[in-house]
């Protein structure tokens, strides 16, 4: 079992005297910076001149350039999108690094695939919340935690993991638990979910819509049952409170029998073959190379895929129910 660190296992004192920089004030950057500040530290913020910079100023931070923060900080949280990290790192961060500095990532992606390599005398750590940025902030303010993966890929001065854990505690993750992991493991888990789990759910939902409407069911009623009712979300929450299988007890016995007796239909041999294929594409770097090539050519396939998705009848049905969607969305926003 993975080693799990809780609040009592971590001493944030290792951050005392260190200058902490946060590069990027987007969803994760803002949440983590505010949590770190509320934990008693004074992070420096770096962001380009956009709406996120203005948000940081409104939150009471003085915003500097990436190079300024990289030059002054000795612990740098690198919280900009994966696809632009390598260029920003090479041009604005790497020239400023000194022996003993520590660069912290929220994803293993670029380090695992070798898109970013750090000097041997610089630490590479990962603090990867398994939670969206808004929830990272809200849970912290409500004195609650969330799971987080931590790793020390490259040590510099013998304190890399201690710094990773201290940052995890400063952003509120150790209230739930920081799981000792690796850049490779985080990358595999993250990409596999994105390329197998969520696409599988999307495909099944589209088939659900197509088959029921083809059999005479009203598209808007199907759409409401599918996701606008919010039942999908409530089932997911019940998995947390009652367990993955335990939540089935909240359904009728007809539902329990129907779900459990039809499980094997959802894993035909051809699907299992694709699962192995996806794992191989991720671990070997094939997907990474494909994505790099896609970006170099202006993302033509991504644009085509988006057009196809938005042309699906389900998107049209949802558009007709926009007012209902806003009502449901508003109820969940109030719960937060």
C-alpha positions, -999 to 999 in steps of 0.1 A, spaced: 0 0 0 12 35 -8 26 56 21 0 82 32 10 114 50 -14 133 72 -12 166 89 6 152 120 33 136 98 44 168 82 64 198 95 59 229 74 90 244 91 111 232 62 96 261 43 106 287 68 132 311 52 125 298 17 112 321 -9 82 305 -26 72 314 -61 39 305 -79 41 306 -117 6 309 -131 -25 322 -114 -51 301 -131 -74 276 -114 -47 257 -95 -23 286 -92 -48 309 -75 -61 282 -52 -27 270 -41 -13 305 -37 -42 316 -15 -40 285 6 -2 289 10 -7 325 21 -34 315 46 -10 288 60 14 316 70 38 320 40 42 348 15 43 334 -21 54 355 -49 32 354 -80 43 354 -116 18 357 -144 16 372 -179 -5 403 -185 -40 388 -187 -72 385 -166 -54 361 -142 -29 388 -134 -57 412 -126 -73 386 -104 -41 381 -85 -38 419 -79 -74 419 -66 -65 391 -42 -37 413 -28 -7 399 -45 20 420 -63 24 402 -97 59 400 -112 73 385 -144 81 348 -146 119 356 -148 118 378 -118 101 352 -96 123 324 -110 154 344 -102 143 353 -66 124 322 -55 142 290 -44 109 269 -44 89 274 -76 54 260 -81 51 256 -119 14 258 -125 8 267 -161 -6 243 -188 14 213 -198 16 222 -234 34 256 -228 56 245 -199 86 233 -219 91 266 -238 85 288 -207 108 266 -187 137 268 -212 133 305 -219 124 320 -186 130 296 -157 160 274 -165 184 303 -169 175 316 -134 179 283 -115 206 279 -89 220 249 -71 196 238 -44 165 254 -60 134 232 -62 109 232 -90 74 218 -81 50 204 -107 13 195 -103 16 168 -130 43 143 -139 36 147 -177 65 169 -190 92 154 -167 82 118 -173 83 123 -211 116 142 -210 101 174 -223 116 192 -193 150 182 -178 164 199 -148 201 204 -139 213 177 -115 218 203 -87 181 214 -88 153 195 -71 122 182 -90 92 175 -69 55 169 -76 25 180 -55 -5 169 -76 -40 176 -60 -66 151 -73 -91 179 -72 -100 209 -94 -86 243 -83 -119 258 -71 -125 228 -48 -89 230 -35 -96 265 -23 -132 258 -10 -122 227 9 -93 245 25 -115 273 37 -139 248 51 -111 230 70 -115 199 48 -89 180 27 -86 162 -5 -62 135 -19 -29 146 -33 1 127 -49 36 137 -39 69 127 -53 106 137 -54 120 128 -88 153 146 -82 167 156 -48 189 186 -42 202 191 -7 183 161 7 151 179 15 131 175 -17 104 152 -3 102 172 29 95 203 9 69 185 -13 51 173 19 53 208 35 37 223 3 10 196 3 2 205 39 3 242 32 -24 238 4 -45 217 27 -40 182 11 -27 164 42 -59 170 60 -71 141 38 -38 125 28 -8 130 6 1 97 -12 37 90 -19 39 84 -57 61 91 -87 60 113 -118 55 81 -139 26 68 -118 8 102 -118 11 104 -156 -1 69 -163 -31 73 -139 -41 107 -152 -38 99 -189 -54 65 -186 -85 81 -170 -86 108 -197 -82 83 -226 -101 53 -214 -124 59 -184 -139 93 -194 -141 85 -232 -158 52 -222 -184 71 -202 -189 96 -230 -193 69 -256 -219 50 -235 -238 82 -229 -240 89 -266 -251 54 -273 -277 56 -245 -291 88 -262 -290 74 -297 -307 41 -289 -335 54 -268 -343 82 -292 -343 57 -321 -368 37 -301 -392 66 -298 -382 83 -265 -383 121 -264 -348 135 -268 -352 161 -240 -365 135 -215 -335 113 -224 -311 142 -220 -326 151 -186 -324 115 -174 -289 111 -187 -273 140 -168 -294 171 -163 -312 156 -134 -280 155 -114 -284 118 -106 -251 111 -122 -234 134 -96 -253 120 -67 -243 85 -75 -207 96 -77 -210 112 -43 -226 81 -29 -196 61 -40 -175 83 -17 -199 80 13 -210 44 9 -182 28 -12 -180 19 -49 -203 -12 -46 -219 -1 -14 -238 27 -31 -258 0 -51 -277 -6 -19 -293 29 -24 -309 17 -56 -338 -6 -60 -331 -44 -61 -343 -44 -97 -315 -18 -104 -290 -38 -83 -297 -70 -102 -297 -52 -136 -263 -36 -130 -245 -65 -115 -259 -92 -139 -249 -71 -170 -214 -61 -160 -196 -86 -183 -214 -72 -213 -195 -40 -208 -161 -56 -211 -160 -75 -245 -126 -89 -257 -122 -60 -282 -125 -35 -254 -99 -53 -233 -75 -52 -263 -80 -14 -265 -72 -10 -229 -38 -26 -234 -33 -5 -264 -40 27 -245 -16 18 -217 11 11 -242 6 44 -260 8 63 -227 38 45 -212 58 44 -245 53 81 -252 34 74 -285 5 96 -273 29 123 -262 45 124 -296 11 125 -313 0 154 -292 32 174 -299 27 168 -336 -10 179 -333 0 212 -317 27 219 -342 2 217 -371 -24 239 -355 -45 212 -339 -65 202 -370 -77 168 -356 -87 183 -323 -108 210 -341 -124 183 -362 -132 162 -331 -148 193 -314 -170 200 -345 -181 164 -346 -190 164 -308 -210 196 -310 -229 183 -341 -242 153 -321 -280 154 -315 -274 153 -277 -257 187 -279 -288 200 -297 -311 185 -272 -292 200 -243 -293 234 -259 -331 232 -258 -329 226 -221 -304 254 -213 -328 271 -188 -332 238 -170 -294 232 -170 -289 266 -154 -313 258 -126 -296 225 -118 -261 241 -121 -272 269 -97 -283 244 -71 -249 227 -71 -231 261 -70 -251 270 -39 -241 237 -23 -204 246 -26 
